[in-house]
């Protein structure tokens, strides 16, 4: 009896870094799985510290925004701003997948 074994979907490994200008956290990744590299599609999540409530100086926290850019066409989009890095990663991955569908020639196998 043959059974179809499905491979688990590879999870994107995000690399944590920091902005060279102000030291705020940034996240990025290269490729969706080990067999692909993404040369023309850039992905980054930026962090901004600001007040959640303008009237409360103690409500300062991190807010995260995803950014995906296709270099050859100079096309770029942002996600909305999130309080949760996990939610921002999820939405940024969705946006990245849309760019991969729009620009399939920008994904090169190596």
N, C-alpha and C positions, 0 to 999 in steps of 0.2 A: 504494500500500500504506500503510495507516494503522497507525502503531505507537503504543502507549500510552506516553506519557512521564509518568513519575511524578516528582512534586516531591520533592526530598530533604527529610527531616524537619527542621524548624527546630530548631536547637539552642538551649537555654535559655542566656541570657547572665546569669551571676551577677554581682552587684555586690558588691564588697568594701568593708567599712566597719569600724567599731570600736564597741565598747560604750562609751557615754558615761561609765559609772561606773568601769570598770577598764582601758579601752583594749584589751581583748582583741579579736581579729578576729571579725567576724560577716559572714555572706554572706546575700544575699537576692535576689529577682528579682520582676519585675512582669509577669505574663502568660507564656504558653507560646509565643506567636508574635505578630507585630505586629497581627493583627486582633482580638485579645482582650485585655481587661483583667480582672484578678481583683480585685474590690473587697472581697469578704467573706471570702476565703480568704487568710490571712497565712502567709508562709513565711519561716523564718529558720534559719540554721545557726550555732550558738554554738561557741566555742572555750574549752576549759579546759586550763590547763597543770597537769600533775600527774605524779607518778612512775609509770613503767611497772612498776617493781618496787619495792615498798615499802621493801625493805632497801637499795636503791642510790640514794643521793642524786644521783648523776650521770645517772640515767635519766629526768630530767624532759623531757617533750615535750608537744606539742599533741594533744588529743583533741577530736574533732568530734561534735556531736549535732544532728540535724535536728529541727525543730519545725514542725508544720502545725496551723493553728487556723481553724475556721469560726466567725466572730464571732457571727452571729445565734443559733446554737444553743449557743454556748459549748462546742463540742466541739474537743478537741485531742489530738494524738498526737505521740509522740517516736519517732525512730529509735533503734536501739542506738548505742552509742558506737563511733567509728571512729578509727583512727590515720591513715587516709588521707582527705584532703579530697575526692579524686575519688570514692571509694567512698561517702562520706557524701552527696555531691551526687546520686549515682545513686539511692541509697535514698530520699533526701528527695523527689526527682522522682517516684519510684514512689508514695510516700505522697500527694504532691500530686495526682497523677492519680486516685488512689482517691477523694480528697475531691471532685474535679471530677465524678466519676461519681456520688457520693453526693448532691451538692448542685449539680445542673446549673443551677439558677436563679441561682446565685451568680456565674456566668460571664456577663458582659454584653458583647455586641459593641458597638463604638462606630463 
